[in-house]
Amino acid sequence: MIPTHTDSFAHTLTADEDCPATVRMFAPPAGVADCEVQVTQTLRVLHVVNGEHFSGAERVQSHLGRCLPEHNVTADFACVKPGRFAEMLEQRDKDNASDIHGTGEAYWGECHRVPMRGRADLFAVKRLADVVHDGGYEVMHAHTPRTAMLAALVSRKTGVPWIYHVHSPAARDCERMLSNRINAWIERKSLSNCSHLICVSNSLREDLIRQGFAPDKITVVHNGVPAIRPAREVRPEVGGRWTIGMIALMRNRKGLEVVLDALSEVHHRGLDVVLRCIGPFETEAYRQKIDDQIEELQIGDQIEWVGFTDDVPAELARLDAMVLPSLFGEGLPMVVLEAMAAAVPVIATRVEGTPEAITHGVEGLLAEPRDAMSLADQIEALVTGVHDWNTMAEAAADRHGACFSDHAMAKQTADVYRRVVDAALRS
């Protein structure tokens, strides 16, 4: 468990009527109240990530890598399961080398490949420790139970402090209960020497406190995404065809089965709705399961398959609404925030952090998880004009701008880094 002693940090819980309450940390100079320290020295941070996919957590990492330099933080990445994210890091580094010393907007940070042959591959500890030492990194930032274990061991070896980013509850991350238990156990054991926790929603913070973690060692930094609002050629009309899209790494907990059942139901109600599926399948077995369901429901001609995309805003511009019928395991879904930024109403489920972004009937609509009829009811309410599409779209864009920008996320994260490094230097 994270130690319960405090470091001379003063923590306050702030909230306003537009944005959910967020724990923020201030370490003012002596005699100055509630001001933030002005920092000019560049800080070097190494994110320790899986790097296998490019989904929600990886989008957080890419935005941090891009925006942290604005706050005098150089952020690089060590990938322990190099895959799509590692490849994209390396390609962007190669394609935009001339931009690294310019705007930096296309640069996400340097990629270090530190592949683990399995959870018990302790040789990776030495390899990562060498990366930390050679790169002069002052803090590590881990994002998964696997990387938490590695960062904890490297911290003991090098003395470099580390931070853990809780994107979703490890105990409820998938439907494989044994895997959940193993990941939750690894995560908890690894956090014994972690300097601080960042979590993406207030619901996750409360969950961590219930587990026994010290409240003053947890900071909520809501996910943030760029304010990209692509041009829209047409707007949906009541009585016309509506395209709703699901953007996700397609796996059990995202609830694709539920939206398929809901799609079948809204067609039985006489509504012209097409589902556009954007994102890869996690496994071929899950793809086959979905194909069988589609054939049974006879809705194949009402589904468009896109697969993986690295241009989410362009896909959002083709949608009239974004649907995310998650069953569980959501911290604060990046795709929900991306849809809001693009002024696309969201139809999601009341799962953990999602209601912190979406107010039912304002920026979008919320259905009950695992309930296809509830989801069908919300789809029907939007496409039949019970809720005005234009009003909801503008409300979504406004709320994103007020609460969920990528620059605000990077600044709050940089503040945590500085406090952790300052505490390590004083200890």
KAPEWO-V512923 format. One record per residue. N is the residue number from 1. RES is the residue in one small letter. SS is DSSP state (helix for helix, strand for strand, loop for the rest). PSI is psi in whole degrees, 0 to 359 (none if undefined). OMEGA is omega as a letter, one per 40 degrees, with the letter a starting at -180 (* if undefined). Layout:
((N,RES,SS,PSI,OMEGA) (N,RES,SS,PSI,OMEGA))
This chain:
((1,m,loop,146,i) (2,i,loop,134,i) (3,p,loop,147,a) (4,t,loop,356,i) (5,h,loop,155,i) (6,t,loop,161,a) (7,d,loop,36,a) (8,s,loop,21,i) (9,f,loop,144,i) (10,a,strand,121,a) (11,h,strand,138,i) (12,t,strand,150,i) (13,l,strand,115,a) (14,t,strand,150,i) (15,a,loop,156,i) (16,d,loop,179,a) (17,e,loop,344,a) (18,d,loop,322,a) (19,c,loop,144,i) (20,p,loop,154,i) (21,a,loop,137,a) (22,t,strand,131,i) (23,v,strand,126,i) (24,r,strand,153,a) (25,m,strand,137,i) (26,f,strand,137,i) (27,a,loop,73,a) (28,p,loop,153,i) (29,p,loop,160,a) (30,a,loop,131,i) (31,g,loop,358,i) (32,v,loop,128,a) (33,a,loop,136,i) (34,d,loop,46,i) (35,c,loop,160,a) (36,e,loop,140,a) (37,v,loop,133,i) (38,q,loop,124,a) (39,v,loop,131,i) (40,t,loop,336,a) (41,q,loop,135,i) (42,t,loop,135,i) (43,l,strand,136,a) (44,r,strand,123,a) (45,v,strand,137,i) (46,l,strand,115,i) (47,h,strand,129,i) (48,v,strand,112,a) (49,v,strand,164,i) (50,n,loop,303,i) (51,g,loop,10,a) (52,e,loop,316,a) (53,h,loop,181,i) (54,f,loop,81,i) (55,s,loop,213,a) (56,g,helix,306,a) (57,a,helix,322,i) (58,e,helix,330,i) (59,r,helix,320,i) (60,v,helix,312,a) (61,q,helix,319,a) (62,s,helix,320,i) (63,h,helix,323,i) (64,l,helix,314,i) (65,g,helix,324,a) (66,r,helix,323,a) (67,c,helix,336,a) (68,l,helix,327,i) (69,p,helix,336,i) (70,e,helix,338,a) (71,h,helix,29,i) (72,n,loop,40,i) (73,v,strand,123,i) (74,t,strand,120,a) (75,a,strand,121,i) (76,d,strand,178,a) (77,f,strand,137,i) (78,a,strand,117,a) (79,c,strand,120,a) (80,v,loop,347,i) (81,k,loop,67,a) (82,p,loop,127,i) (83,g,loop,228,a) (84,r,helix,318,a) (85,f,helix,317,i) (86,a,helix,318,i) (87,e,helix,320,a) (88,m,helix,323,i) (89,l,helix,312,a) (90,e,helix,322,a) (91,q,helix,319,i) (92,r,helix,323,i) (93,d,helix,316,a) (94,k,helix,314,a) (95,d,helix,333,a) (96,n,loop,26,a) (97,a,helix,323,a) (98,s,helix,344,a) (99,d,helix,349,a) (100,i,loop,323,a) (101,h,loop,14,i) (102,g,loop,244,a) (103,t,loop,330,a) (104,g,loop,2,a) (105,e,loop,331,a) (106,a,loop,357,a) (107,y,loop,130,a) (108,w,loop,348,a) (109,g,loop,159,a) (110,e,loop,144,i) (111,c,strand,125,i) (112,h,strand,125,i) (113,r,strand,118,i) (114,v,loop,68,a) (115,p,loop,135,i) (116,m,loop,134,i) (117,r,loop,349,i) (118,g,loop,176,a) (119,r,loop,328,a) (120,a,loop,15,a) (121,d,loop,86,a) (122,l,loop,348,i) (123,f,helix,335,i) (124,a,helix,336,i) (125,v,helix,312,i) (126,k,helix,318,a) (127,r,helix,317,i) (128,l,helix,321,i) (129,a,helix,322,i) (130,d,helix,320,i) (131,v,helix,315,a) (132,v,helix,314,a) (133,h,helix,310,a) (134,d,helix,328,a) (135,g,helix,354,a) (136,g,loop,33,a) (137,y,loop,139,a) (138,e,loop,346,i) (139,v,strand,146,i) (140,m,strand,150,a) (141,h,strand,105,a) (142,a,strand,155,a) (143,h,loop,353,a) (144,t,loop,162,i) (145,p,helix,319,i) (146,r,helix,313,a) (147,t,helix,335,i) (148,a,helix,316,i) (149,m,helix,315,a) (150,l,helix,316,a) (151,a,helix,322,i) (152,a,helix,317,a) (153,l,helix,319,i) (154,v,helix,323,i) (155,s,helix,318,i) (156,r,helix,326,a) (157,k,helix,324,a) (158,t,helix,339,a) (159,g,loop,3,i) (160,v,loop,126,a) (161,p,strand,160,i) (162,w,strand,155,a) (163,i,strand,146,i) (164,y,strand,132,a) (165,h,strand,115,a) (166,v,strand,106,a) (167,h,loop,331,a) (168,s,loop,161,a) (169,p,loop,120,a) (170,a,helix,328,a) (171,a,helix,350,a) (172,r,helix,39,a) (173,d,loop,334,i) (174,c,loop,181,a) (175,e,loop,1,i) (176,r,loop,99,a) (177,m,helix,321,a) (178,l,helix,316,i) (179,s,helix,318,i) (180,n,helix,315,a) (181,r,helix,319,i) (182,i,helix,314,a) (183,n,helix,318,i) (184,a,helix,321,i) (185,w,helix,314,i) (186,i,helix,315,a) (187,e,helix,311,a) (188,r,helix,315,a) (189,k,helix,322,a) (190,s,helix,331,a) (191,l,helix,2,a) (192,s,helix,331,i) (193,n,helix,19,i) (194,c,loop,137,a) (195,s,loop,325,a) (196,h,strand,152,i) (197,l,strand,135,i) (198,i,strand,131,i) (199,c,strand,156,a) (200,v,loop,356,a) (201,s,loop,159,i) (202,n,helix,329,i) (203,s,helix,322,i) (204,l,helix,322,i) (205,r,helix,314,i) (206,e,helix,324,i) (207,d,helix,318,i) (208,l,helix,320,i) (209,i,helix,320,i) (210,r,helix,331,i) (211,q,loop,350,i) (212,g,loop,6,i) (213,f,loop,146,a) (214,a,loop,127,a) (215,p,helix,326,a) (216,d,helix,0,i) (217,k,helix,14,a) (218,i,strand,128,i) (219,t,strand,131,i) (220,v,strand,121,i) (221,v,loop,104,a) (222,h,loop,142,i) (223,n,loop,150,i) (224,g,loop,150,a) (225,v,strand,160,i) (226,p,loop,152,i) (227,a,loop,71,a) (228,i,loop,115,i) (229,r,loop,94,a) (230,p,loop,154,i) (231,a,loop,142,a) (232,r,loop,126,a) (233,e,loop,319,a) (234,v,loop,157,i) (235,r,loop,146,a) (236,p,loop,152,i) (237,e,loop,142,i) (238,v,loop,130,a) (239,g,loop,350,i) (240,g,loop,188,i) (241,r,loop,137,i) (242,w,strand,137,i) (243,t,strand,115,i) (244,i,strand,145,a) (245,g,strand,146,i) (246,m,strand,121,a) (247,i,strand,114,a) (248,a,loop,162,i) (249,l,loop,110,a) (250,m,strand,110,i) (251,r,loop,173,a) (252,n,helix,312,a) (253,r,helix,350,i) (254,k,helix,346,i) (255,g,loop,27,i) (256,l,helix,323,i) (257,e,helix,322,a) (258,v,helix,316,a) (259,v,helix,330,i) (260,l,helix,317,i) (261,d,helix,320,i) (262,a,helix,321,i) (263,l,helix,317,i) (264,s,helix,320,a) (265,e,helix,315,a) (266,v,helix,332,i) (267,h,helix,323,i) (268,h,helix,335,i) (269,r,loop,2,i) (270,g,loop,20,a) (271,l,loop,140,a) (272,d,loop,93,a) (273,v,strand,133,i) (274,v,strand,139,i) (275,l,strand,126,i) (276,r,strand,115,a) (277,c,strand,119,a) (278,i,strand,114,a) (279,g,loop,156,a) (280,p,loop,165,i) (281,f,strand,143,i) (282,e,loop,321,i) (283,t,loop,156,i) (284,e,helix,328,i) (285,a,helix,320,i) (286,y,helix,322,i) (287,r,helix,316,a) (288,q,helix,321,i) (289,k,helix,317,i) (290,i,helix,319,i) (291,d,helix,320,i) (292,d,helix,320,i) (293,q,helix,318,i) (294,i,helix,318,i) (295,e,helix,320,i) (296,e,helix,320,a) (297,l,helix,345,a) (298,q,loop,51,a) (299,i,loop,20,a) (300,g,helix,326,a) (301,d,helix,358,i) (302,q,helix,14,a) (303,i,strand,135,i) (304,e,strand,129,a) (305,w,strand,127,a) (306,v,strand,321,a) (307,g,strand,198,a) (308,f,loop,142,i) (309,t,loop,145,i) (310,d,loop,11,i) (311,d,loop,75,a) (312,v,helix,316,i) (313,p,helix,321,i) (314,a,helix,321,i) (315,e,helix,322,i) (316,l,helix,329,i) (317,a,loop,340,i) (318,r,loop,356,a) (319,l,loop,149,i) (320,d,loop,338,i) (321,a,strand,152,i) (322,m,strand,133,a) (323,v,strand,134,i) (324,l,strand,91,a) (325,p,loop,47,a) (326,s,loop,143,i) (327,l,loop,323,a) (328,f,loop,180,i) (329,g,loop,18,i) (330,e,loop,135,i) (331,g,loop,285,i) (332,l,loop,96,a) (333,p,loop,127,i) (334,m,helix,322,a) (335,v,helix,330,i) (336,v,helix,316,a) (337,l,helix,322,i) (338,e,helix,322,i) (339,a,helix,319,i) (340,m,helix,315,i) (341,a,helix,325,a) (342,a,loop,5,a) (343,a,loop,45,i) (344,v,loop,118,i) (345,p,loop,147,a) (346,v,strand,133,i) (347,i,strand,109,a) (348,a,strand,183,i) (349,t,strand,157,a) (350,r,loop,74,a) (351,v,loop,115,i) (352,e,helix,248,a) (353,g,helix,347,a) (354,t,helix,316,i) (355,p,helix,349,i) (356,e,helix,340,i) (357,a,loop,321,a) (358,i,loop,119,i) (359,t,loop,124,a) (360,h,strand,126,i) (361,g,loop,358,a) (362,v,loop,285,i) (363,e,loop,347,a) (364,g,strand,199,a) (365,l,strand,147,a) (366,l,strand,129,i) (367,a,strand,169,i) (368,e,loop,140,a) (369,p,loop,148,i) (370,r,loop,18,a) (371,d,loop,97,a) (372,a,helix,325,i) (373,m,helix,320,i) (374,s,helix,318,i) (375,l,helix,318,i) (376,a,helix,322,i) (377,d,helix,319,a) (378,q,helix,322,i) (379,i,helix,314,i) (380,e,helix,319,a) (381,a,helix,324,i) (382,l,helix,312,a) (383,v,helix,340,i) (384,t,loop,2,i) (385,g,loop,10,i) (386,v,loop,323,i) (387,h,loop,135,a) (388,d,loop,123,a) (389,w,helix,314,a) (390,n,helix,317,i) (391,t,helix,317,a) (392,m,helix,320,i) (393,a,helix,315,i) (394,e,helix,323,i) (395,a,helix,322,i) (396,a,helix,314,a) (397,a,helix,319,i) (398,d,helix,317,a) (399,r,helix,323,i) (400,h,helix,312,a) (401,g,helix,326,a) (402,a,helix,330,a) (403,c,helix,339,a) (404,f,loop,45,i) (405,s,strand,153,i) (406,d,helix,327,a) (407,h,helix,321,i) (408,a,helix,319,i) (409,m,helix,315,a) (410,a,helix,319,a) (411,k,helix,313,a) (412,q,helix,324,i) (413,t,helix,317,i) (414,a,helix,323,i) (415,d,helix,318,i) (416,v,helix,315,i) (417,y,helix,311,a) (418,r,helix,317,a) (419,r,helix,320,a) (420,v,helix,315,i) (421,v,helix,320,i) (422,d,helix,317,i) (423,a,helix,321,i) (424,a,helix,321,i) (425,l,helix,328,a) (426,r,helix,339,a) (427,s,loop,none,*))
